[in-house]
Amino acid sequence: MRQFETGNGPVEDDVSSGDAGTSGGVVDESVLHDRVVAALKTIYDPEIPVNIYDLGLIYRVEVKNRFVEVDMTLTAPGCPVAQTFPGMVEGTVKLVPGVEDAVVDLVWDPPWRQEMISEAARLELGLI
């Protein structure tokens, strides 16, 4: 397991060696991971005009044998989309070429903080 800094806190990334095949050929799991992150960046928080990745809502993306696990949080436990948003995120990840299946888990620890927003998103929001 490796950790990398996204500007919104460390993200754990389990990438095992091997290939993740797609109908278009063979894709390395690190490439598949990058595709998943790119897909996550297309999903925007319904209340804040920032994608969920740069907003710091994604805590972990693990890719192994074409299976993807994502740990995510929400800005607050009482968020109005708490019941539907994780399913939407899971559906988006499952559409990524090379992903065979995906699971998105909603976690509350650690609690989301404004400091988890990436620097670029903070600039965009006028927070710095």
N, C-alpha and C positions, 0 to 999 in steps of 0.2 A: 504494500500500500504506500502510496506517495501522497504528499500534501502539496498543494500549490496555492499561491495567493492570487485572488481574483480582484483585489481591491475592496472586497466586501467580506473579508475574513477568510481564513483557510478553508479550503474544500478538500475533502478526502477523495481520492480517486484510486480505486482498485482496477488496475489494468493488468491482466495476466497475458503472458506471451501466447501467441497463437493467432489464428485468423478468424474473422467473422465473415462468412460468405454471404453474398447477396446474389440475386439473379443476374446482376451485371458483372459478377466476378468475385474475387476474394478481397476482403477489406480487413486490414489490421484493426484490432480492438481500440488502439489509440485513435485511429481515424474515425471509427464508429463513435467513440466518446466525443470527439470534436463535433461530429454531426448532431449528436444528441444535445450538446451545449448550444449549438447554433439553433436547433429547433426550440429549445427552452427560451432563447432570446427573442423568439417571435411571439411569445405569450406575454401579455401586458396585464398588470394589476388593474382591476376595474376602477379603482379609486385614485391611483397614482399613475401618471403617464410615464412609467418606466417598466421595462421588461422585468420579469420575475428573477432572472439570473442576476442582472445588475442591481436589482433592488435588494439582493442578499437573501432571498427566500429559499434558495437552493443550497442545502447544506452538504449533500453528498450525491455523487453520480458514480455508480459502479457498473462496469461493463464486463461481463464474463460469458463466453460462449454464446454470443448474440442475445443474451438476456440482460436487461438493464434494470437496476434498482436506483430509485431516486428518493432521497429524504428531503422533504421540504417543510417549510413552515408558512405561516401567514402573519401579517402585521399585528394581528390581535386575535385571541381565541374567539371573540364574538363577531368576527368578520362575517358579513352576510353571505359570502360565497364559500364558507368553510365546508359545507356539505357537497358542493358540486365542483369546486375548483380542482382538487386533486384528481378527480376522474377525468377532467378535461386535459390536465397536464399529462396524465397517463396515456390518454388517447393520442395526443400529439406525439409523444415519444414512440408509441407503437407504429406510427406512420413513417418513422425515419428508415430509409433504405438500409437493410442489414440487420435491423432489430427484429428478432423473432417474437419476443414477448417483453413486457415491462410491468413493473410494479412501482407505484408511488405511495410512499408512506408519509403521512402528516405527523410531524413531530413538534413538540413545544419546548424542547430543551436543547440548546439554550434558547431563551426567549429572543425574538427578533428585536433588534435595536437599530436606531437610525444610523449608527456607525457602521452597520453592515452594508450600507449602500455604497456602490463603487464610486470612486472619485469622479469619473466621467458623468455618472448619473447625478451625483451631488451638484456638479457644476450646472448640468442641464436643469435641475430643479431650483437653482439659485440658493443652495444651502451653503456654498462656500464662495 
